[in-house]
Amino acid sequence: MPGLFDAIGPLLAQDAGAAPSNWTTLLFLLPIPLLFYFMIYMPQKEQEKKRRVMIDALKKNDKVVTAGGIYGTVISVDPASDRVVLRIDDDKGVKMSLTRSSVVRVLEGSTSE
């Protein structure tokens, strides 16, 4: 390992009173956009793709959680108007109409008919 650092040292060496080279500055700033792309943009893009698939796969009797934290069961899905109707309370027959993007999670215990 010491041989590696010995080879890199003279490449980055500067005179004591000289201004830093533009190439040296560019060399240190070059990885920043690459890190941003691979650590932030790519995972976010993959997460959004999974979310879109989940929303497109909503069907009747799926148990879901909304962005507001409301648990409900899907009664109907209307992709044309981007709307989903949830049954919130079985005893009182409370229903709520939301946009499909308001659904945050489909619970695993969903039943399908």
Biopython code that builds the backbone (N, CA, C, O; Angstrom):
import numpy as np
from Bio.PDB.StructureBuilder import StructureBuilder

atoms = [
    (1, "MET", "N", (0.794, -1.208, 0.000)),
    (1, "MET", "CA", (0.000, 0.000, 0.000)),
    (1, "MET", "C", (0.834, 1.268, 0.000)),
    (1, "MET", "O", (0.436, 2.239, -0.644)),
    (2, "PRO", "N", (1.962, 1.315, 0.681)),
    (2, "PRO", "CA", (2.736, 2.552, 0.660)),
    (2, "PRO", "C", (3.152, 2.948, -0.755)),
    (2, "PRO", "O", (3.287, 4.138, -1.037)),
    (3, "GLY", "N", (3.355, 1.992, -1.643)),
    (3, "GLY", "CA", (3.734, 2.304, -3.012)),
    (3, "GLY", "C", (2.650, 3.062, -3.749)),
    (3, "GLY", "O", (2.947, 3.931, -4.569)),
    (4, "LEU", "N", (1.402, 2.746, -3.466)),
    (4, "LEU", "CA", (0.284, 3.425, -4.103)),
    (4, "LEU", "C", (0.238, 4.896, -3.709)),
    (4, "LEU", "O", (0.088, 5.767, -4.566)),
    (5, "PHE", "N", (0.364, 5.169, -2.437)),
    (5, "PHE", "CA", (0.334, 6.548, -1.968)),
    (5, "PHE", "C", (1.562, 7.332, -2.415)),
    (5, "PHE", "O", (1.480, 8.542, -2.626)),
    (6, "ASP", "N", (2.688, 6.663, -2.560)),
    (6, "ASP", "CA", (3.893, 7.338, -3.057)),
    (6, "ASP", "C", (3.704, 7.788, -4.497)),
    (6, "ASP", "O", (4.232, 8.829, -4.890)),
    (7, "ALA", "N", (2.960, 7.023, -5.292)),
    (7, "ALA", "CA", (2.749, 7.375, -6.695)),
    (7, "ALA", "C", (1.732, 8.510, -6.835)),
    (7, "ALA", "O", (1.857, 9.330, -7.745)),
    (8, "ILE", "N", (0.736, 8.575, -5.961)),
    (8, "ILE", "CA", (-0.305, 9.592, -6.060)),
    (8, "ILE", "C", (0.167, 10.934, -5.495)),
    (8, "ILE", "O", (-0.243, 11.990, -5.979)),
    (9, "GLY", "N", (1.012, 10.896, -4.491)),
    (9, "GLY", "CA", (1.460, 12.114, -3.828)),
    (9, "GLY", "C", (2.011, 13.177, -4.760)),
    (9, "GLY", "O", (1.547, 14.316, -4.705)),
    (10, "PRO", "N", (2.988, 12.861, -5.624)),
    (10, "PRO", "CA", (3.533, 13.892, -6.518)),
    (10, "PRO", "C", (2.518, 14.448, -7.512)),
    (10, "PRO", "O", (2.659, 15.586, -7.960)),
    (11, "LEU", "N", (1.492, 13.661, -7.864)),
    (11, "LEU", "CA", (0.480, 14.159, -8.798)),
    (11, "LEU", "C", (-0.343, 15.288, -8.187)),
    (11, "LEU", "O", (-0.753, 16.211, -8.891)),
    (12, "LEU", "N", (-0.581, 15.218, -6.899)),
    (12, "LEU", "CA", (-1.418, 16.210, -6.236)),
    (12, "LEU", "C", (-0.614, 17.270, -5.488)),
    (12, "LEU", "O", (-1.190, 18.176, -4.886)),
    (13, "ALA", "N", (0.694, 17.163, -5.523)),
    (13, "ALA", "CA", (1.545, 18.108, -4.789)),
    (13, "ALA", "C", (1.464, 19.496, -5.426)),
    (13, "ALA", "O", (1.342, 19.635, -6.642)),
    (14, "GLN", "N", (1.537, 20.514, -4.570)),
    (14, "GLN", "CA", (1.493, 21.890, -5.033)),
    (14, "GLN", "C", (2.626, 22.659, -4.361)),
    (14, "GLN", "O", (3.164, 22.250, -3.332)),
    (15, "ASP", "N", (2.966, 23.778, -4.974)),
    (15, "ASP", "CA", (3.925, 24.666, -4.332)),
    (15, "ASP", "C", (3.248, 25.289, -3.120)),
    (15, "ASP", "O", (2.024, 25.420, -3.081)),
    (16, "ALA", "N", (4.038, 25.668, -2.145)),
    (16, "ALA", "CA", (3.489, 26.206, -0.896)),
    (16, "ALA", "C", (2.672, 27.477, -1.132)),
    (16, "ALA", "O", (1.634, 27.648, -0.492)),
    (17, "GLY", "N", (3.093, 28.364, -2.015)),
    (17, "GLY", "CA", (2.395, 29.628, -2.215)),
    (17, "GLY", "C", (1.520, 29.650, -3.448)),
    (17, "GLY", "O", (0.872, 30.663, -3.712)),
    (18, "ALA", "N", (1.475, 28.566, -4.219)),
    (18, "ALA", "CA", (0.737, 28.567, -5.482)),
    (18, "ALA", "C", (-0.747, 28.270, -5.255)),
    (18, "ALA", "O", (-1.118, 27.581, -4.305)),
    (19, "ALA", "N", (-1.573, 28.796, -6.132)),
    (19, "ALA", "CA", (-3.009, 28.513, -6.079)),
    (19, "ALA", "C", (-3.258, 27.084, -6.549)),
    (19, "ALA", "O", (-2.482, 26.555, -7.345)),
    (20, "PRO", "N", (-4.330, 26.450, -6.070)),
    (20, "PRO", "CA", (-4.604, 25.076, -6.500)),
    (20, "PRO", "C", (-4.906, 25.020, -7.991)),
    (20, "PRO", "O", (-5.494, 25.941, -8.557)),
    (21, "SER", "N", (-4.506, 23.956, -8.594)),
    (21, "SER", "CA", (-4.723, 23.758, -10.020)),
    (21, "SER", "C", (-6.202, 23.493, -10.288)),
    (21, "SER", "O", (-6.891, 22.888, -9.467)),
    (22, "ASN", "N", (-6.673, 23.942, -11.420)),
    (22, "ASN", "CA", (-8.057, 23.672, -11.802)),
    (22, "ASN", "C", (-8.295, 22.181, -11.975)),
    (22, "ASN", "O", (-9.373, 21.683, -11.651)),
    (23, "TRP", "N", (-7.320, 21.481, -12.471)),
    (23, "TRP", "CA", (-7.454, 20.029, -12.672)),
    (23, "TRP", "C", (-7.567, 19.308, -11.335)),
    (23, "TRP", "O", (-8.318, 18.340, -11.217)),
    (24, "THR", "N", (-6.842, 19.761, -10.342)),
    (24, "THR", "CA", (-6.910, 19.128, -9.023)),
    (24, "THR", "C", (-8.291, 19.338, -8.411)),
    (24, "THR", "O", (-8.864, 18.411, -7.838)),
    (25, "THR", "N", (-8.816, 20.530, -8.527)),
    (25, "THR", "CA", (-10.146, 20.814, -8.005)),
    (25, "THR", "C", (-11.191, 19.973, -8.731)),
    (25, "THR", "O", (-12.086, 19.407, -8.102)),
    (26, "LEU", "N", (-11.077, 19.894, -10.039)),
    (26, "LEU", "CA", (-12.012, 19.105, -10.840)),
    (26, "LEU", "C", (-11.926, 17.628, -10.471)),
    (26, "LEU", "O", (-12.940, 16.930, -10.435)),
    (27, "LEU", "N", (-10.721, 17.162, -10.199)),
    (27, "LEU", "CA", (-10.525, 15.763, -9.834)),
    (27, "LEU", "C", (-11.283, 15.424, -8.547)),
    (27, "LEU", "O", (-11.839, 14.332, -8.433)),
    (28, "PHE", "N", (-11.311, 16.328, -7.598)),
    (28, "PHE", "CA", (-12.017, 16.071, -6.344)),
    (28, "PHE", "C", (-13.528, 16.285, -6.463)),
    (28, "PHE", "O", (-14.289, 15.668, -5.718)),
    (29, "LEU", "N", (-13.975, 17.138, -7.374)),
    (29, "LEU", "CA", (-15.404, 17.406, -7.525)),
    (29, "LEU", "C", (-16.108, 16.463, -8.494)),
    (29, "LEU", "O", (-17.337, 16.383, -8.487)),
    (30, "LEU", "N", (-15.370, 15.763, -9.312)),
    (30, "LEU", "CA", (-15.947, 14.885, -10.323)),
    (30, "LEU", "C", (-16.815, 13.771, -9.749)),
    (30, "LEU", "O", (-17.863, 13.496, -10.331)),
    (31, "PRO", "N", (-16.460, 13.118, -8.662)),
    (31, "PRO", "CA", (-17.302, 12.016, -8.157)),
    (31, "PRO", "C", (-18.633, 12.456, -7.540)),
    (31, "PRO", "O", (-19.507, 11.611, -7.348)),
    (32, "ILE", "N", (-18.821, 13.714, -7.227)),
    (32, "ILE", "CA", (-20.034, 14.164, -6.542)),
    (32, "ILE", "C", (-21.296, 13.898, -7.369)),
    (32, "ILE", "O", (-22.245, 13.338, -6.820)),
    (33, "PRO", "N", (-21.367, 14.262, -8.647)),
    (33, "PRO", "CA", (-22.579, 13.934, -9.415)),
    (33, "PRO", "C", (-22.799, 12.427, -9.549)),
    (33, "PRO", "O", (-23.940, 11.965, -9.552)),
    (34, "LEU", "N", (-21.735, 11.678, -9.658)),
    (34, "LEU", "CA", (-21.876, 10.225, -9.750)),
    (34, "LEU", "C", (-22.432, 9.647, -8.454)),
    (34, "LEU", "O", (-23.300, 8.775, -8.490)),
    (35, "LEU", "N", (-21.950, 10.115, -7.325)),
    (35, "LEU", "CA", (-22.475, 9.661, -6.043)),
    (35, "LEU", "C", (-23.946, 10.041, -5.893)),
    (35, "LEU", "O", (-24.754, 9.238, -5.427)),
    (36, "PHE", "N", (-24.288, 11.254, -6.286)),
    (36, "PHE", "CA", (-25.674, 11.700, -6.226)),
    (36, "PHE", "C", (-26.568, 10.791, -7.061)),
    (36, "PHE", "O", (-27.646, 10.400, -6.615)),
    (37, "TYR", "N", (-26.128, 10.455, -8.265)),
    (37, "TYR", "CA", (-26.925, 9.624, -9.163)),
    (37, "TYR", "C", (-27.138, 8.230, -8.590)),
    (37, "TYR", "O", (-28.264, 7.732, -8.568)),
    (38, "PHE", "N", (-26.064, 7.599, -8.127)),
    (38, "PHE", "CA", (-26.161, 6.218, -7.680)),
    (38, "PHE", "C", (-26.714, 6.060, -6.262)),
    (38, "PHE", "O", (-27.283, 5.015, -5.948)),
    (39, "MET", "N", (-26.564, 7.055, -5.407)),
    (39, "MET", "CA", (-27.020, 6.916, -4.026)),
    (39, "MET", "C", (-28.382, 7.555, -3.766)),
    (39, "MET", "O", (-29.052, 7.182, -2.804)),
    (40, "ILE", "N", (-28.807, 8.503, -4.592)),
    (40, "ILE", "CA", (-30.069, 9.181, -4.344)),
    (40, "ILE", "C", (-31.067, 8.949, -5.478)),
    (40, "ILE", "O", (-32.183, 8.496, -5.226)),
    (41, "TYR", "N", (-30.695, 9.245, -6.692)),
    (41, "TYR", "CA", (-31.626, 9.206, -7.808)),
    (41, "TYR", "C", (-32.071, 7.790, -8.159)),
    (41, "TYR", "O", (-33.269, 7.546, -8.308)),
    (42, "MET", "N", (-31.142, 6.857, -8.293)),
    (42, "MET", "CA", (-31.484, 5.479, -8.677)),
    (42, "MET", "C", (-32.391, 4.792, -7.656)),
    (42, "MET", "O", (-33.402, 4.218, -8.059)),
    (43, "PRO", "N", (-32.084, 4.820, -6.354)),
    (43, "PRO", "CA", (-32.994, 4.179, -5.398)),
    (43, "PRO", "C", (-34.381, 4.825, -5.363)),
    (43, "PRO", "O", (-35.386, 4.132, -5.206)),
    (44, "GLN", "N", (-34.435, 6.140, -5.507)),
    (44, "GLN", "CA", (-35.726, 6.821, -5.508)),
    (44, "GLN", "C", (-36.542, 6.423, -6.733)),
    (44, "GLN", "O", (-37.755, 6.236, -6.639)),
    (45, "LYS", "N", (-35.894, 6.297, -7.859)),
    (45, "LYS", "CA", (-36.563, 5.893, -9.093)),
    (45, "LYS", "C", (-37.111, 4.473, -8.963)),
    (45, "LYS", "O", (-38.229, 4.201, -9.401)),
    (46, "GLU", "N", (-36.345, 3.577, -8.371)),
    (46, "GLU", "CA", (-36.772, 2.194, -8.168)),
    (46, "GLU", "C", (-37.950, 2.132, -7.190)),
    (46, "GLU", "O", (-38.889, 1.365, -7.401)),
    (47, "GLN", "N", (-37.904, 2.925, -6.136)),
    (47, "GLN", "CA", (-38.983, 2.959, -5.151)),
    (47, "GLN", "C", (-40.276, 3.478, -5.788)),
    (47, "GLN", "O", (-41.351, 2.939, -5.524)),
    (48, "GLU", "N", (-40.186, 4.496, -6.607)),
    (48, "GLU", "CA", (-41.364, 5.047, -7.284)),
    (48, "GLU", "C", (-41.949, 4.034, -8.268)),
    (48, "GLU", "O", (-43.167, 3.963, -8.429)),
    (49, "LYS", "N", (-41.102, 3.262, -8.916)),
    (49, "LYS", "CA", (-41.562, 2.230, -9.848)),
    (49, "LYS", "C", (-42.352, 1.152, -9.095)),
    (49, "LYS", "O", (-43.397, 0.712, -9.575)),
    (50, "LYS", "N", (-41.869, 0.722, -7.924)),
    (50, "LYS", "CA", (-42.574, -0.272, -7.111)),
    (50, "LYS", "C", (-43.911, 0.286, -6.623)),
    (50, "LYS", "O", (-44.911, -0.431, -6.588)),
    (51, "ARG", "N", (-43.923, 1.557, -6.250)),
    (51, "ARG", "CA", (-45.154, 2.189, -5.777)),
    (51, "ARG", "C", (-46.188, 2.253, -6.892)),
    (51, "ARG", "O", (-47.367, 1.985, -6.657)),
    (52, "ARG", "N", (-45.766, 2.603, -8.097)),
    (52, "ARG", "CA", (-46.674, 2.688, -9.241)),
    (52, "ARG", "C", (-47.282, 1.311, -9.550)),
    (52, "ARG", "O", (-48.470, 1.207, -9.855)),
    (53, "VAL", "N", (-46.455, 0.255, -9.468)),
    (53, "VAL", "CA", (-46.951, -1.105, -9.701)),
    (53, "VAL", "C", (-47.979, -1.479, -8.632)),
    (53, "VAL", "O", (-49.005, -2.082, -8.946)),
    (54, "MET", "N", (-47.711, -1.127, -7.372)),
    (54, "MET", "CA", (-48.628, -1.421, -6.280)),
    (54, "MET", "C", (-49.971, -0.710, -6.482)),
    (54, "MET", "O", (-51.026, -1.309, -6.274)),
    (55, "ILE", "N", (-49.933, 0.548, -6.880)),
    (55, "ILE", "CA", (-51.166, 1.317, -7.085)),
    (55, "ILE", "C", (-51.950, 0.773, -8.280)),
    (55, "ILE", "O", (-53.178, 0.700, -8.234)),
    (56, "ASP", "N", (-51.253, 0.397, -9.338)),
    (56, "ASP", "CA", (-51.937, -0.151, -10.514)),
    (56, "ASP", "C", (-52.558, -1.512, -10.232)),
    (56, "ASP", "O", (-53.508, -1.900, -10.912)),
    (57, "ALA", "N", (-52.044, -2.249, -9.244)),
    (57, "ALA", "CA", (-52.538, -3.586, -8.928)),
    (57, "ALA", "C", (-53.639, -3.576, -7.871)),
    (57, "ALA", "O", (-54.077, -4.648, -7.453)),
    (58, "LEU", "N", (-54.102, -2.412, -7.424)),
    (58, "LEU", "CA", (-55.182, -2.365, -6.435)),
    (58, "LEU", "C", (-56.426, -3.035, -6.989)),
    (58, "LEU", "O", (-56.792, -2.840, -8.148)),
    (59, "LYS", "N", (-57.081, -3.838, -6.132)),
    (59, "LYS", "CA", (-58.298, -4.508, -6.546)),
    (59, "LYS", "C", (-59.272, -4.566, -5.376)),
    (59, "LYS", "O", (-58.916, -4.241, -4.243)),
    (60, "LYS", "N", (-60.491, -4.977, -5.655)),
    (60, "LYS", "CA", (-61.538, -5.048, -4.643)),
    (60, "LYS", "C", (-61.115, -5.998, -3.523)),
    (60, "LYS", "O", (-60.507, -7.039, -3.771)),
    (61, "ASN", "N", (-61.446, -5.621, -2.291)),
    (61, "ASN", "CA", (-61.180, -6.373, -1.059)),
    (61, "ASN", "C", (-59.728, -6.328, -0.595)),
    (61, "ASN", "O", (-59.371, -7.046, 0.340)),
    (62, "ASP", "N", (-58.892, -5.522, -1.207)),
    (62, "ASP", "CA", (-57.540, -5.316, -0.677)),
    (62, "ASP", "C", (-57.638, -4.459, 0.576)),
    (62, "ASP", "O", (-58.396, -3.489, 0.615)),
    (63, "LYS", "N", (-56.888, -4.809, 1.578)),
    (63, "LYS", "CA", (-56.819, -3.990, 2.795)),
    (63, "LYS", "C", (-55.632, -3.050, 2.624)),
    (63, "LYS", "O", (-54.518, -3.488, 2.336)),
    (64, "VAL", "N", (-55.882, -1.743, 2.806)),
    (64, "VAL", "CA", (-54.870, -0.734, 2.514)),
    (64, "VAL", "C", (-54.750, 0.262, 3.659)),
    (64, "VAL", "O", (-55.610, 0.339, 4.536)),
    (65, "VAL", "N", (-53.660, 1.023, 3.625)),
    (65, "VAL", "CA", (-53.437, 2.143, 4.534)),
    (65, "VAL", "C", (-53.238, 3.382, 3.664)),
    (65, "VAL", "O", (-52.498, 3.344, 2.681)),
    (66, "THR", "N", (-53.897, 4.477, 4.027)),
    (66, "THR", "CA", (-53.779, 5.708, 3.256)),
    (66, "THR", "C", (-52.653, 6.572, 3.810)),
    (66, "THR", "O", (-52.069, 6.260, 4.848)),
    (67, "ALA", "N", (-52.358, 7.650, 3.114)),
    (67, "ALA", "CA", (-51.321, 8.582, 3.551)),
    (67, "ALA", "C", (-51.683, 9.251, 4.869)),
    (67, "ALA", "O", (-50.798, 9.687, 5.605)),
    (68, "GLY", "N", (-52.966, 9.337, 5.173)),
    (68, "GLY", "CA", (-53.419, 9.925, 6.429)),
    (68, "GLY", "C", (-53.455, 8.934, 7.577)),
    (68, "GLY", "O", (-53.824, 9.293, 8.695)),
    (69, "GLY", "N", (-53.071, 7.677, 7.310)),
    (69, "GLY", "CA", (-53.049, 6.659, 8.357)),
    (69, "GLY", "C", (-54.380, 5.956, 8.550)),
    (69, "GLY", "O", (-54.586, 5.312, 9.579)),
    (70, "ILE", "N", (-55.281, 6.060, 7.597)),
    (70, "ILE", "CA", (-56.593, 5.427, 7.702)),
    (70, "ILE", "C", (-56.524, 4.031, 7.098)),
    (70, "ILE", "O", (-56.074, 3.849, 5.967)),
    (71, "TYR", "N", (-56.979, 3.048, 7.875)),
    (71, "TYR", "CA", (-57.048, 1.668, 7.406)),
    (71, "TYR", "C", (-58.410, 1.450, 6.779)),
    (71, "TYR", "O", (-59.418, 1.919, 7.307)),
    (72, "GLY", "N", (-58.453, 0.740, 5.651)),
    (72, "GLY", "CA", (-59.721, 0.469, 5.005)),
    (72, "GLY", "C", (-59.618, -0.682, 4.036)),
    (72, "GLY", "O", (-58.537, -1.208, 3.771)),
    (73, "THR", "N", (-60.772, -1.063, 3.510)),
    (73, "THR", "CA", (-60.859, -2.140, 2.528)),
    (73, "THR", "C", (-61.366, -1.543, 1.220)),
    (73, "THR", "O", (-62.338, -0.788, 1.211)),
    (74, "VAL", "N", (-60.710, -1.880, 0.131)),
    (74, "VAL", "CA", (-61.076, -1.339, -1.178)),
    (74, "VAL", "C", (-62.425, -1.910, -1.605)),
    (74, "VAL", "O", (-62.623, -3.125, -1.618)),
    (75, "ILE", "N", (-63.349, -1.016, -1.953)),
    (75, "ILE", "CA", (-64.659, -1.427, -2.473)),
    (75, "ILE", "C", (-64.642, -1.369, -3.996)),
    (75, "ILE", "O", (-65.120, -2.284, -4.666)),
    (76, "SER", "N", (-64.086, -0.284, -4.537)),
    (76, "SER", "CA", (-64.010, -0.161, -5.993)),
    (76, "SER", "C", (-62.810, 0.701, -6.379)),
    (76, "SER", "O", (-62.360, 1.564, -5.626)),
    (77, "VAL", "N", (-62.318, 0.429, -7.575)),
    (77, "VAL", "CA", (-61.190, 1.181, -8.131)),
    (77, "VAL", "C", (-61.609, 1.682, -9.504)),
    (77, "VAL", "O", (-62.099, 0.914, -10.332)),
    (78, "ASP", "N", (-61.413, 2.972, -9.741)),
    (78, "ASP", "CA", (-61.732, 3.568, -11.034)),
    (78, "ASP", "C", (-60.483, 4.241, -11.592)),
    (78, "ASP", "O", (-60.206, 5.398, -11.277)),
    (79, "PRO", "N", (-59.722, 3.513, -12.428)),
    (79, "PRO", "CA", (-58.489, 4.103, -12.972)),
    (79, "PRO", "C", (-58.730, 5.321, -13.865)),
    (79, "PRO", "O", (-57.868, 6.195, -13.962)),
    (80, "ALA", "N", (-59.884, 5.386, -14.512)),
    (80, "ALA", "CA", (-60.156, 6.495, -15.426)),
    (80, "ALA", "C", (-60.211, 7.828, -14.682)),
    (80, "ALA", "O", (-59.702, 8.838, -15.169)),
    (81, "SER", "N", (-60.831, 7.827, -13.497)),
    (81, "SER", "CA", (-60.915, 9.072, -12.727)),
    (81, "SER", "C", (-59.900, 9.100, -11.582)),
    (81, "SER", "O", (-59.938, 10.000, -10.743)),
    (82, "ASP", "N", (-59.001, 8.127, -11.545)),
    (82, "ASP", "CA", (-57.948, 8.050, -10.529)),
    (82, "ASP", "C", (-58.550, 8.077, -9.124)),
    (82, "ASP", "O", (-58.138, 8.855, -8.264)),
    (83, "ARG", "N", (-59.534, 7.206, -8.922)),
    (83, "ARG", "CA", (-60.288, 7.210, -7.671)),
    (83, "ARG", "C", (-60.415, 5.795, -7.118)),
    (83, "ARG", "O", (-60.536, 4.826, -7.869)),
    (84, "VAL", "N", (-60.384, 5.696, -5.797)),
    (84, "VAL", "CA", (-60.607, 4.436, -5.101)),
    (84, "VAL", "C", (-61.586, 4.708, -3.957)),
    (84, "VAL", "O", (-61.493, 5.730, -3.278)),
    (85, "VAL", "N", (-62.519, 3.787, -3.755)),
    (85, "VAL", "CA", (-63.491, 3.918, -2.674)),
    (85, "VAL", "C", (-63.133, 2.880, -1.613)),
    (85, "VAL", "O", (-62.996, 1.693, -1.911)),
    (86, "LEU", "N", (-62.982, 3.346, -0.362)),
    (86, "LEU", "CA", (-62.628, 2.470, 0.755)),
    (86, "LEU", "C", (-63.788, 2.350, 1.721)),
    (86, "LEU", "O", (-64.534, 3.303, 1.947)),
    (87, "ARG", "N", (-63.928, 1.150, 2.293)),
    (87, "ARG", "CA", (-64.868, 0.945, 3.386)),
    (87, "ARG", "C", (-64.057, 1.066, 4.665)),
    (87, "ARG", "O", (-63.128, 0.293, 4.900)),
    (88, "ILE", "N", (-64.419, 2.045, 5.492)),
    (88, "ILE", "CA", (-63.660, 2.331, 6.705)),
    (88, "ILE", "C", (-64.224, 1.568, 7.897)),
    (88, "ILE", "O", (-63.469, 1.040, 8.714)),
    (89, "ASP", "N", (-65.551, 1.510, 7.998)),
    (89, "ASP", "CA", (-66.194, 0.862, 9.141)),
    (89, "ASP", "C", (-67.273, -0.076, 8.625)),
    (89, "ASP", "O", (-68.195, 0.357, 7.933)),
    (90, "ASP", "N", (-67.164, -1.366, 8.959)),
    (90, "ASP", "CA", (-68.137, -2.346, 8.494)),
    (90, "ASP", "C", (-69.492, -2.188, 9.184)),
    (90, "ASP", "O", (-70.534, -2.326, 8.544)),
    (91, "ASP", "N", (-69.479, -1.902, 10.474)),
    (91, "ASP", "CA", (-70.724, -1.831, 11.240)),
    (91, "ASP", "C", (-71.615, -0.670, 10.795)),
    (91, "ASP", "O", (-72.823, -0.844, 10.632)),
    (92, "LYS", "N", (-71.040, 0.489, 10.601)),
    (92, "LYS", "CA", (-71.819, 1.673, 10.239)),
    (92, "LYS", "C", (-71.862, 1.909, 8.734)),
    (92, "LYS", "O", (-72.584, 2.790, 8.268)),
    (93, "GLY", "N", (-71.104, 1.137, 7.973)),
    (93, "GLY", "CA", (-71.102, 1.290, 6.518)),
    (93, "GLY", "C", (-70.432, 2.575, 6.053)),
    (93, "GLY", "O", (-70.842, 3.149, 5.044)),
    (94, "VAL", "N", (-69.411, 3.037, 6.768)),
    (94, "VAL", "CA", (-68.724, 4.277, 6.406)),
    (94, "VAL", "C", (-67.807, 4.014, 5.206)),
    (94, "VAL", "O", (-66.986, 3.097, 5.219)),
    (95, "LYS", "N", (-67.971, 4.839, 4.178)),
    (95, "LYS", "CA", (-67.156, 4.729, 2.964)),
    (95, "LYS", "C", (-66.454, 6.050, 2.721)),
    (95, "LYS", "O", (-66.934, 7.109, 3.125)),
    (96, "MET", "N", (-65.312, 5.975, 2.056)),
    (96, "MET", "CA", (-64.531, 7.168, 1.771)),
    (96, "MET", "C", (-63.982, 7.052, 0.347)),
    (96, "MET", "O", (-63.535, 5.984, -0.071)),
    (97, "SER", "N", (-64.022, 8.142, -0.375)),
    (97, "SER", "CA", (-63.497, 8.183, -1.732)),
    (97, "SER", "C", (-62.181, 8.967, -1.731)),
    (97, "SER", "O", (-62.119, 10.081, -1.212)),
    (98, "LEU", "N", (-61.129, 8.377, -2.317)),
    (98, "LEU", "CA", (-59.794, 8.982, -2.328)),
    (98, "LEU", "C", (-59.171, 8.855, -3.714)),
    (98, "LEU", "O", (-59.646, 8.092, -4.554)),
    (99, "THR", "N", (-58.117, 9.601, -3.936)),
    (99, "THR", "CA", (-57.322, 9.365, -5.133)),
    (99, "THR", "C", (-56.484, 8.112, -4.919)),
    (99, "THR", "O", (-56.138, 7.774, -3.787)),
    (100, "ARG", "N", (-56.164, 7.432, -6.001)),
    (100, "ARG", "CA", (-55.382, 6.196, -5.876)),
    (100, "ARG", "C", (-53.998, 6.455, -5.310)),
    (100, "ARG", "O", (-53.438, 5.588, -4.639)),
    (101, "SER", "N", (-53.439, 7.615, -5.560)),
    (101, "SER", "CA", (-52.098, 7.910, -5.055)),
    (101, "SER", "C", (-52.081, 8.125, -3.547)),
    (101, "SER", "O", (-51.006, 8.182, -2.949)),
    (102, "SER", "N", (-53.260, 8.247, -2.915)),
    (102, "SER", "CA", (-53.325, 8.383, -1.460)),
    (102, "SER", "C", (-53.039, 7.069, -0.748)),
    (102, "SER", "O", (-52.739, 7.064, 0.446)),
    (103, "VAL", "N", (-53.128, 5.965, -1.465)),
    (103, "VAL", "CA", (-52.847, 4.663, -0.872)),
    (103, "VAL", "C", (-51.341, 4.512, -0.746)),
    (103, "VAL", "O", (-50.603, 4.595, -1.728)),
    (104, "VAL", "N", (-50.901, 4.287, 0.489)),
    (104, "VAL", "CA", (-49.471, 4.192, 0.762)),
    (104, "VAL", "C", (-49.000, 2.740, 0.775)),
    (104, "VAL", "O", (-47.894, 2.425, 0.336)),
    (105, "ARG", "N", (-49.870, 1.857, 1.292)),
    (105, "ARG", "CA", (-49.438, 0.479, 1.476)),
    (105, "ARG", "C", (-50.623, -0.456, 1.356)),
    (105, "ARG", "O", (-51.721, -0.143, 1.816)),
    (106, "VAL", "N", (-50.402, -1.601, 0.738)),
    (106, "VAL", "CA", (-51.377, -2.671, 0.713)),
    (106, "VAL", "C", (-50.928, -3.676, 1.765)),
    (106, "VAL", "O", (-49.794, -4.154, 1.742)),
    (107, "LEU", "N", (-51.839, -3.990, 2.693)),
    (107, "LEU", "CA", (-51.491, -4.904, 3.774)),
    (107, "LEU", "C", (-51.423, -6.336, 3.252)),
    (107, "LEU", "O", (-52.150, -6.700, 2.328)),
    (108, "GLU", "N", (-50.558, -7.136, 3.841)),
    (108, "GLU", "CA", (-50.323, -8.504, 3.360)),
    (108, "GLU", "C", (-51.506, -9.426, 3.569)),
    (108, "GLU", "O", (-51.662, -10.390, 2.820)),
    (109, "GLY", "N", (-52.340, -9.167, 4.553)),
    (109, "GLY", "CA", (-53.459, -10.044, 4.853)),
    (109, "GLY", "C", (-54.664, -9.808, 3.967)),
    (109, "GLY", "O", (-55.785, -10.104, 4.381)),
    (110, "SER", "N", (-54.479, -9.288, 2.770)),
    (110, "SER", "CA", (-55.594, -8.981, 1.881)),
    (110, "SER", "C", (-56.215, -10.268, 1.364)),
    (110, "SER", "O", (-55.533, -11.272, 1.160)),
    (111, "THR", "N", (-57.523, -10.215, 1.158)),
    (111, "THR", "CA", (-58.230, -11.353, 0.573)),
    (111, "THR", "C", (-58.673, -10.983, -0.816)),
    (111, "THR", "O", (-58.953, -9.817, -1.095)),
    (112, "SER", "N", (-58.738, -11.957, -1.684)),
    (112, "SER", "CA", (-59.190, -11.672, -3.048)),
    (112, "SER", "C", (-60.373, -12.571, -3.371)),
    (112, "SER", "O", (-60.409, -13.741, -2.988)),
    (113, "GLU", "N", (-61.326, -12.011, -4.071)),
    (113, "GLU", "CA", (-62.507, -12.771, -4.481)),
    (113, "GLU", "C", (-62.591, -12.780, -5.989)),
    (113, "GLU", "O", (-63.515, -13.367, -6.552)),
]
sb = StructureBuilder()
sb.init_structure("model")
sb.init_model(0)
sb.init_chain("A")
sb.init_seg("    ")
for serial, (resi, resn, name, xyz) in enumerate(atoms, 1):
    if name == "N":
        sb.init_residue(resn, " ", resi, " ")
    sb.init_atom(name, np.array(xyz, "f"), 0.0, 1.0, " ", f" {name:<3s}", serial, name[0])
structure = sb.get_structure()
